[in-house]
Amino acid sequence: MTSLADPGRFLRRLFDRAVEVADPMRSLAGHLPPRPAGRVIVVGAGKASARMAEAVEAVWGPCEGLVITRYGHGRPLAGIGVVEAAHPVPDAAGEAGTARMLSLLRGLGEGDTVLALISGGASALLVAPARGLSLADKQGVNAALLASGAPISAMNVVRKHLSRVKGGQLAAAAHPARMLALMISDVPGDDPATIGSGPTVGEPSTPAEARAILARWRVTVPASVMAVLEGRTGVVPPGDPRLSRTENRVIAAPAQSLAAAADLARAEGCEVHILGDALEGEAREVAARLGAEALARQAQMRAGDRPVLLLSGGELTVTRRGDGVGGPNAEFILSLALALEGAPRIHGLACDTDGVDGAAEVAGAVIGPDTLDRARRLGLDARSALDRNDAHSFFGALGDQVLTGPTLTNVNDFRAILIQAA
């Protein structure tokens, strides 16, 4: 049985399957209506946006428009323009691309149609600072939020109120044209208002709520940012007439990818438990909890029992304490190794489905019962690496990183723990 013969390879097959079913070339066409009559403009942002645009042109043919994606995630398109920009901290390329996108939407009429392609990463890639803010202000706030440990939903509330394009403002810019927004979810709960900071979705939160988030997570921001949040921001509230002709539709989500991986694992003889597609929390704390659960399940198993697989998705966070190179998935799997303490016949994998964990060009890593012993033989201290937020360096030295390159999709984290009878 594959799961017994080579657990690491088996877990990687599950991850690859989860990514495969979220590929826009597979998932988007079924949600695309016939090409509308009249002028059609395609806009989009996110790590999957260029691939989504490629899927659109495969059905509709060359289109007018522009998408903004992460560096290295572009695709060769026939008509739609592609801008590559920085993620997770925005840059001038993203700002210039967003200005071009907004100019495309000016002056549209009721007979025009806008197709918006939104995926994870759009929060950083769509950059139009609120009046009174500079790009440097936005960069500083983004970096501070990423290091704070705040959940993505909280970070995106702040981002919306500091923007001229998020929180429904992209859809408002296209009014009175009809807009269909197709989304790939990378957020717990698949809330369209949170995906990419909801550029096509009405936003009910207030600037006061954004200020409260900054205070709760001890995020220090420039005076210019606080000045914006003391006034009225540009987010578009739900029910605003400018959103009346916009339809938002999620076309791929973490639950679908977990289900596909689960089907593959069951076909290999595993007993599968999906712990949820929306787990949140500090990566090392969630790892300690799931490690304890894995040990408890193994203690109840007898020789000959089917392997047990624990699957979970969602988006974990890291409160930055050190100066290492890490990410939520690498930190989770390193913490899991420490929690398991070399327990026999338990293996794990944690990866980001976009192929980028944190700011590193690494999807994640795998662990097994020998991970800590091999590290000690190489002079690596797992606990010290965790304390420094240096999990990527740790797994790089071991050769246990998962490297995919750009996957051109993004349905959030994928975690799998394989438990076999001891």
Secondary structure, 3 states (H helix, E strand, C coil): CHHHHCHHHHHHHHHHHHHHHCCHHHHCHHHCCCCCCCCEEEEEECCCHHHHHHHHHHHHCCCEEEEEEECCCCCCCCCCEEEEECCCCCCHHHHHHHHHHHHHHCCCCCCCEEEEEEECCHHHHCCCECCCCCHHHHHHHHHHHHHHCCCHHHHHHHHHHCECCCCCHHHHHHCCCEEEEEEECCCCCCCCCCHHHCCCCCCCCCHHHHHHHHHHCCCCCCHHHHHHHCCCCCCCCCCCHHHCCEEEEEEECHHHHHHHHHHHHHHCCCEEEECCCCEEEEHHHHHHHHHHHHHHHHHCCCCCCCCEEEEEEEEEECCCCCCCCCCHHHHHHHHHHHHHCCCCCEEEEEEECCCCECCECCCEEEECCCHHHHHHHCCCCHHHHHHCCCHHHHHHHHCCEECCCCCCCCCCEEEEEEECCC
